[in-house]
Amino acid sequence: MAYHKVVIAGINTAELKVMREEEKMALLREYKETGSKAVRDKLIQGNLRLVLSVVQRFAGRGEDVDDLFQIGVVGLMKAINNFDLSKEVRFSTYCVPMISGELRRHLRDYNQIKVSRSLRDLAYKAIQAKDVLTARLQREPTMDEIAQEIGEKRSDIVIALESISDPVSLYEPVYSDAGDTLYVMDQISDRDSADSWIAEFSMRDAMKALEDREKNILYLRFLCGRTQMEVAKEIGISQAQVSRLEKGAIAKIKEAI
C-alpha cells in the first residue's frame, strides 16, 4: 500500500514500516532479556505507524500534531517497558490503549476547562484501570468492570470521565453523504419549538392590536426597564394612568393569546 508523504515531528510518515507481530514478539523477548537500547529503538521504529493511527483519532482538537505524535511515542515506550510476555495478548492490542491513555492524560492536563483535583485523579485511575482491563480481557471493559477494578461507584467514575472529556461543538459533523453533512445540532430536537413559534406569532398579532400609547408604555416599562413614575414623567401623564393603561394592555394581550 502506498502512503502520501506527510512529515510529523521530522518523520516522513510515508516511509514508516509496518512490523509483523512475530517480529515484535521476538524483539520484545530480546529486549526483556538484554535491555538493549538498539532493540528498543527497533521496536519503536516498527510501531510508529501504529502511533500515527491512534494520534489521528485525537486530531482536530486544536493541538499540534507533532506534539500529539511525540506524546503517543511516550505511550508506546511505556507499552514496550510494561508488556508482559507471559500473557497471551498481541502487542498491538496492549499498545493501542496505552498510547490512547497517554494522549488522553495529556489533553486532560492541558484542558482549558478547570476540573477539581479529586475528579481528575479519579478519572486518571479509571483510565489506568481501563488500560489494564483491556489488556487482560482483550476487549473494551464495561463501566461496571472498571468500577469494580478500582473499588469506586460507577456513577462517580462516569462523572469523573465526563469532566475531562473535550466539549463538542454543535457544528461538529457526525455524518456526511455526497456533500450533505449532518451536524450535532441537527440531532438535537426542541419538542416545544412549534409551540414557541405559535406563541410568538400570537404575541405579535396581539401587540399590533394595541394603541400607540399602550405600545409605548409596554416598551418603556419592559424593554427599557423604566419605573411607572419615570414613564409617567416622560409621556406627561400621572403614574396612576400609566398603571391603568399598562394593566389594560397586558389584559388585551392575554385575551388575544
URFEN-V673579 format. One record per backbone hydrogen bond with DSSP energy under -0.5 kcal/mol. CO is the residue of the C=O (numbers start at 1). NH is the residue of the N-H. Records with the same first field share a line. If there is no record, write none. Layout:
CO = NH + NH
This chain:
4 = 6
6 = 8 + 13
8 = 11
11 = 8 + 13
12 = 15
13 = 16
17 = 19 + 49
20 = 24
21 = 25
22 = 26
23 = 27
24 = 28
25 = 29
26 = 30
27 = 31
28 = 32
29 = 33
30 = 34
31 = 35
36 = 40
37 = 41
38 = 42
39 = 43
40 = 44
41 = 45
42 = 46
43 = 47
44 = 47
45 = 48
46 = 19
47 = 51
48 = 52
49 = 53
50 = 54
51 = 55
52 = 56
54 = 57 + 58
55 = 58
56 = 59
64 = 68
65 = 69
66 = 70
67 = 71
68 = 72
69 = 73
70 = 74
71 = 75
72 = 76
73 = 77
74 = 78
75 = 79
76 = 80
77 = 81
78 = 82
79 = 83
83 = 85
84 = 87
87 = 89
90 = 94
91 = 95
92 = 96
93 = 97
94 = 98
95 = 99
96 = 100
97 = 101
98 = 102
99 = 103
100 = 104
101 = 105
102 = 106
103 = 107
104 = 108
105 = 109
106 = 110
108 = 111
112 = 114
116 = 120
117 = 121
118 = 122
119 = 123
120 = 124
121 = 125
122 = 126
123 = 127
124 = 128
125 = 129
126 = 130
127 = 131
128 = 132
129 = 133
130 = 134
131 = 135
132 = 136
133 = 137
134 = 138
142 = 146
143 = 147
144 = 148
145 = 149
146 = 150
147 = 151 + 152
153 = 157
154 = 158
155 = 159
156 = 160
157 = 161
158 = 162
159 = 163
160 = 164
161 = 164
162 = 165
169 = 172
170 = 185
172 = 184
175 = 182
177 = 180
179 = 181
180 = 177
181 = 183
182 = 174 + 175
183 = 186 + 187
184 = 187
185 = 188
187 = 189
189 = 191
190 = 193
192 = 196
193 = 197
194 = 198
195 = 199
196 = 200
197 = 201
198 = 202
199 = 203
200 = 204
201 = 205
202 = 206
203 = 207
204 = 208
205 = 209
207 = 210
211 = 215
212 = 216
213 = 217
214 = 218
215 = 219
216 = 220
217 = 221
218 = 222 + 223
219 = 223 + 224
220 = 226
227 = 231
228 = 232
229 = 233
230 = 234
231 = 235
232 = 236 + 237
238 = 242
239 = 243
240 = 244
241 = 245
242 = 246
243 = 247
244 = 248
245 = 249
246 = 250
247 = 251
248 = 252
249 = 253
250 = 254
251 = 255
252 = 256
253 = 257
